[in-house]
Amino acid sequence: MKRSDALWRSVLIVDDDRDTREMYSESLRSMGFQPATASSAEEALRLAAALPPAVLVTDLRFRGRMDGVELARRLRQDHRTKDVRIIMLTGATFGDERDRAESCGCDRFLLKPCLPEALASEIRRLAVASFSPGRHGGNLRADPSPDASQSRRTDRRKV
């Protein structure tokens, strides 16, 4: 496998529920991805900074100090991780949860339960787009400015 082929297959799954992490990790591995897992946003920041994945899949809510929105904001602020594609995968659908997820610069917002095949399809779309040359290979947010609070995408999908 060439290095560029391996890069787009790298996925970091962040969820405080062990069963969820393991289920998505094993499913994605069987589909040819190279998943890593983190049980907290803090752990995810360390792992992503050390070896940025093509796509990071995170829950919105965590037990602990940092939630998925804050994780996404911090990833966008760090020069090492600002281009990582982010999928917010959550069962939280009330109130302003979706707006909060969109405002932090995530690339997709998917609702649980989400079949592993549907998640893999979204990962492929984002990962391959990030390695394509030209404008389509750039950041999918409408304004790819370094200020994450100002970036808004117009092509969000709910699966």
C-alpha positions in Angstrom: 0.0 0.0 0.0 1.4 3.4 -1.0 1.9 6.0 1.7 -0.8 8.4 0.1 -3.2 5.5 0.0 -2.6 4.7 3.7 -3.1 8.4 4.6 -6.7 8.7 3.4 -7.6 5.5 5.3 -6.5 6.8 8.7 -9.4 7.5 11.0 -9.5 8.5 14.7 -12.7 7.5 16.5 -13.4 9.5 19.7 -16.2 8.3 22.0 -16.3 7.8 25.8 -18.4 4.6 25.2 -16.0 1.7 24.8 -18.6 -0.5 22.9 -19.2 2.3 20.4 -15.5 2.8 19.8 -14.9 -0.9 19.3 -17.9 -1.5 17.1 -16.9 1.3 14.7 -13.2 0.5 14.8 -13.7 -3.1 14.0 -16.2 -2.4 11.3 -14.0 0.2 9.6 -11.0 -2.0 9.9 -12.9 -4.8 8.0 -13.6 -2.2 5.3 -10.0 -1.3 4.7 -9.6 1.7 7.0 -6.8 2.1 9.6 -8.7 3.2 12.7 -7.3 4.4 16.0 -9.5 5.2 19.0 -9.6 7.7 21.9 -11.8 7.7 24.9 -11.7 11.4 25.6 -11.3 14.7 23.8 -8.0 15.4 25.5 -6.6 12.0 24.4 -7.9 12.7 20.8 -6.0 16.1 20.8 -2.8 14.4 21.7 -3.2 11.6 19.2 -4.3 13.9 16.3 -1.4 16.3 16.9 1.1 13.5 16.9 -0.2 11.8 13.7 -3.1 13.7 12.1 -5.8 11.3 10.7 -7.5 12.0 7.4 -10.8 12.0 9.3 -11.8 12.3 13.0 -15.1 10.9 14.0 -16.3 12.3 17.4 -19.3 12.1 19.7 -20.7 15.5 20.7 -21.0 14.8 24.4 -18.4 13.3 26.7 -18.0 12.7 30.4 -15.2 15.2 31.4 -14.2 18.7 30.8 -14.2 19.0 27.0 -17.0 18.0 24.6 -16.9 17.3 20.9 -17.5 20.9 19.9 -14.6 22.1 21.9 -12.5 19.3 20.5 -13.3 20.4 17.0 -12.6 24.1 17.8 -9.1 23.2 19.2 -8.3 21.0 16.2 -9.2 23.9 13.9 -6.9 26.3 15.9 -3.9 24.0 15.8 -1.7 24.3 12.6 -1.0 20.5 12.8 -4.7 19.5 12.8 -6.5 22.4 11.1 -7.1 20.4 7.9 -8.3 17.1 9.5 -11.9 16.4 8.4 -14.3 16.1 11.3 -17.5 14.1 11.5 -19.7 14.7 14.5 -21.5 11.5 15.2 -24.1 11.9 18.0 -27.4 10.9 19.4 -27.9 14.5 20.7 -30.5 16.1 18.5 -32.1 18.5 20.7 -32.1 22.3 20.7 -29.0 24.0 19.4 -26.8 20.9 19.3 -26.6 20.8 15.5 -25.9 24.5 15.3 -23.1 24.2 17.9 -21.6 21.3 15.9 -21.7 23.3 12.7 -20.3 26.5 14.2 -17.2 24.7 15.4 -16.1 23.7 11.9 -17.1 20.1 11.7 -17.5 18.8 8.2 -20.5 16.4 8.7 -23.1 15.9 11.4 -24.4 12.3 11.6 -27.1 11.0 13.9 -26.7 7.8 16.0 -27.6 5.1 15.4 -25.5 5.3 12.2 -24.7 2.1 10.4 -21.0 1.5 9.9 -21.5 1.4 6.1 -23.0 4.8 6.1 -20.2 6.2 8.3 -17.6 4.6 6.0 -19.2 6.2 3.0 -19.0 9.7 4.6 -15.4 9.0 5.7 -14.4 8.0 2.1 -16.1 11.2 0.7 -14.2 13.5 3.1 -10.9 11.7 3.1 -10.6 11.4 -0.7 -11.7 15.0 -1.2 -9.0 16.1 1.2 -6.3 14.5 -1.0 -7.7 15.6 -4.3 -5.7 18.4 -6.1 -7.2 21.8 -6.7 -10.1 23.6 -5.1 -12.1 20.5 -4.4 -9.3 19.1 -2.4 -9.2 22.0 0.0 -11.2 22.5 3.1 -14.9 22.0 2.4 -16.0 24.8 4.7 -17.2 27.9 2.7 -14.6 30.2 4.2 -11.4 28.3 4.9 -10.0 31.2 7.0 -7.8 30.3 10.0 -10.4 31.7 12.4 -12.7 28.7 13.0 -15.4 30.7 14.6 -15.9 32.5 11.2 -15.9 29.3 9.1 -19.2 28.1 7.9 -19.9 25.3 5.4 -22.9 25.1 3.2 -22.9 21.5 2.2 -23.6 19.8 5.5 -25.3 16.5 5.4 -27.5 14.7 7.9 -27.5 10.9 7.4 
